[in-house]
Amino acid sequence: MLEALSSQTALTHSGTDLFALAERRMQWLEARQSVLAGNVANANTPGYVSKDVTPFSGVLQDQMTMAMVQTEPGHMAGPGNTARARKTTDGTASIDGNEVRLEDELGKIADTNDQQRFATTVYTRYMGLFATALGTSS
C-alpha cells in the first residue's frame, strides 16, 4: 500500500494540491492503523517483531523534493539516502522472542486515531470555507 502512496504525486500546476495531500495523509494513517492492528494481533506469536510504516514526512519527502545533481567535480554532493525502515522496539523480547509491547502499540494506535480525527476536522473546516465562499453554507 505504501508503494501506491509513493507513486502518487501531490503537485498540480499551481503548487501543492491540499486535497490530494489530505487524501494521501488519510491513506497513510489507514495503512499505519492496519500495521499496528497486525502488531496487536500478533502479540502472542513467538518470534514476532513489531512493525511500523515509514513516517509520513518521509513519504512526503520522496514526492516533494528534487534530487540534487553534482554537475561539476568541485560542487557539493547531495545528501545520501536516508533509511526507510525503523525498528519499533528497544530490543527487549519475551522468552518466546516476541518483541511486541502492547502498551507501546496501544499508544501508537491512540496517536494515529487522534491524527485521523484532526485530519478529518481540518478537511471538514476547509470544505466549510469553500461553501461559505460559494454562498452555499447553511
C-alpha positions in Angstrom: 0.0 0.0 0.0 2.9 2.4 0.8 4.2 1.8 -2.7 0.9 3.2 -4.1 1.3 6.2 -1.9 4.8 6.8 -3.1 3.8 6.6 -6.8 1.1 9.3 -6.4 2.0 13.0 -6.8 0.6 15.8 -4.8 1.7 18.6 -7.1 -0.5 20.5 -9.5 0.2 23.4 -11.9 -0.2 26.0 -9.1 1.6 24.2 -6.3 0.5 21.7 -3.7 -2.9 20.2 -4.1 -4.2 20.3 -0.5 -7.0 17.8 -1.2 -4.5 15.3 -2.7 -2.2 15.9 0.3 -5.1 15.3 2.7 -6.1 12.1 0.9 -2.5 10.8 1.0 -2.3 11.6 4.7 -5.5 9.7 5.4 -4.3 6.7 3.3 -1.0 6.7 5.3 -3.0 6.8 8.5 -5.1 3.9 7.3 -2.0 1.9 6.4 -0.5 2.6 9.8 -3.6 1.5 11.6 -3.6 -1.7 9.7 0.1 -2.4 10.6 -0.4 -1.5 14.2 -3.5 -3.8 14.4 -1.3 -6.6 13.0 1.2 -6.0 15.8 -1.5 -6.3 18.4 -3.0 -9.4 16.8 0.5 -11.0 16.9 1.3 -10.0 20.5 1.4 -13.7 21.4 3.1 -15.0 18.3 6.6 -16.4 19.1 9.4 -14.5 17.4 7.2 -11.7 16.0 8.8 -8.3 15.8 6.5 -5.3 15.8 6.4 -3.2 12.6 5.6 0.4 11.7 5.3 2.3 8.5 7.7 5.0 7.2 6.8 8.3 8.8 4.6 10.5 6.7 7.3 13.1 6.5 9.4 10.5 4.7 6.6 9.7 2.3 6.3 13.4 1.5 10.0 13.9 1.2 10.1 11.3 -1.6 7.5 13.2 -3.6 8.0 16.9 -2.7 11.8 17.3 -3.1 14.0 17.4 -6.1 17.3 15.4 -6.1 20.4 17.5 -6.2 22.8 16.7 -9.0 26.6 17.3 -8.8 27.3 18.9 -12.2 31.0 19.8 -11.5 33.6 17.9 -9.5 34.0 20.9 -7.2 30.3 21.2 -6.3 28.9 19.7 -3.1 27.2 16.4 -3.5 23.6 16.0 -2.5 22.5 14.3 0.7 22.8 10.5 0.9 19.8 8.1 1.1 18.0 8.0 4.4 16.9 4.8 6.0 13.3 4.0 5.3 12.8 1.1 7.8 12.9 1.7 11.5 12.9 -0.7 14.4 10.0 -0.1 16.7 11.1 -1.8 19.9 14.1 -1.4 22.1 15.3 -5.0 21.5 13.7 -6.4 24.6 11.9 -9.7 23.8 9.8 -12.1 25.8 11.0 -15.6 26.4 9.5 -16.8 23.1 11.2 -14.0 21.2 8.2 -11.8 20.7 9.1 -8.1 20.7 5.5 -6.6 20.8 4.9 -4.3 23.7 1.1 -3.8 24.0 1.5 -0.5 25.9 3.6 1.0 23.1 1.3 -0.3 20.3 -1.9 1.0 22.0 -0.2 4.4 22.4 0.6 4.5 18.7 -2.9 3.4 17.9 -4.3 6.2 20.0 -1.9 8.7 18.4 -2.9 7.6 14.9 -6.6 7.9 15.9 -6.0 11.4 17.1 -4.2 12.3 13.8 -7.2 10.8 11.8 -9.6 12.9 13.8 -7.5 16.0 13.3 -7.2 15.4 9.5 -11.0 15.0 9.1 -11.7 18.1 11.2 -9.3 20.2 9.1 -10.8 18.8 5.9 -14.4 19.5 7.1 -13.5 23.1 8.1 -11.7 23.6 4.8 -14.8 22.4 2.9 -16.9 24.8 5.1 -14.7 27.7 3.9 -15.4 26.7 0.3 -19.1 26.5 1.0 -19.0 29.9 2.6 -17.1 31.4 -0.3 -19.6 30.0 -2.8 -22.5 31.1 -0.7 -23.9 27.6 -0.2 -23.4 27.3 3.6 -26.5 27.0 5.7 
